[in-house]
């Protein structure tokens, strides 16, 4: 049976913390920031945690 390979696109976008949490950057921070509210820009700088079924699916793709 062949080895499982890591999905490289997901490996670039998601990081696993020491505690096992999956995090990713929020969208909408890089482009056209002048029109956005300061609160939205502040929130976009923070990482967002992945939860639930999505987390389980991503962990399968990240496991090598």
Order of alpha helices (4+ residues) and beta strands (2+ residues): alpha-beta-beta-alpha-beta-alpha
